[in-house]
Amino acid sequence: MFAALNTMEPPIVELESATREERNKIWHEERLPIRQNRVRHRLDELSSRLGNADWLDAAFTAGDLLMVTVLRRLNGWGILEEKPNLAAYVARGEARAAYKRAFEDQLAVFTGNSPPG
């Protein structure tokens, strides 16, 4: 969980925010590849750690739930797809019922459609 939030997420958020907030700055095009390569570096490390395994620690854990959520932020960038084992990892995670429930519950908070209870 710490790796998802403290190792993977920061460069991904930096890439997102720079694209959103600095898109019109003269340095944006020069700095974009630097930010993308920071993300790639972290993905290289994660890809090596995962290897051919289905999950980071043998069985699916809350750490996988969080890591999949963080990695989903790369949708549309084409960067995650450069690591087939990570793209497959995210797809496996998204397909799990526990992930779907957690995602739907979180989304409900933001859309105002919280589940009863």
C-alpha positions, -999 to 999 in steps of 0.1 A, spaced: 0 0 0 29 23 8 45 16 -26 12 25 -44 8 58 -25 44 69 -20 63 54 -49 40 50 -78 14 77 -73 36 108 -70 51 108 -105 18 98 -120 0 127 -102 29 150 -113 24 140 -149 -14 145 -147 -12 179 -130 16 192 -152 -5 183 -183 -36 199 -168 -20 230 -153 11 237 -175 -2 227 -209 0 263 -222 35 270 -208 64 272 -232 83 246 -213 56 220 -212 66 201 -244 102 199 -232 94 187 -197 66 162 -207 91 135 -217 110 139 -184 78 134 -164 68 105 -186 102 89 -181 99 92 -143 66 72 -145 83 47 -168 111 43 -143 87 34 -115 68 11 -138 100 -7 -147 106 -13 -110 71 -25 -104 71 -47 -135 103 -64 -123 88 -69 -89 56 -84 -102 73 -105 -129 49 -132 -140 29 -133 -108 -8 -125 -107 -5 -104 -76 22 -86 -57 22 -109 -27 9 -142 -40 -28 -137 -30 -48 -106 -39 -45 -81 -11 -56 -45 -2 -21 -35 -16 -32 -48 -50 -65 -30 -48 -47 3 -41 -20 -3 -67 -45 -11 -94 -64 21 -85 -32 42 -88 -21 26 -121 -56 32 -136 -47 69 -136 -24 61 -165 -54 52 -188 -51 71 -220 -14 78 -218 -2 45 -235 26 42 -209 11 13 -189 6 -7 -221 44 -6 -226 45 -32 -197 22 -60 -207 25 -77 -173 13 -45 -156 -15 -39 -181 -27 -75 -174 -23 -70 -137 -46 -39 -138 -71 -58 -160 -71 -87 -135 -76 -63 -106 -104 -44 -123 -122 -77 -130 -123 -87 -93 -156 -83 -75 -139 -67 -45 -124 -41 -68 -156 -34 -86 -174 -29 -52 -148 -6 -38 -147 14 -70 -185 17 -72 -187 27 -35 -160 54 -40 -176 67 -72 -210 69 -54 -195 93 -29 -185 117 -57 -217 113 -77 -240 117 -47 -254 82 -52 -241 66 -20 -254 30 -15 -280 27 12 -267 16 46 
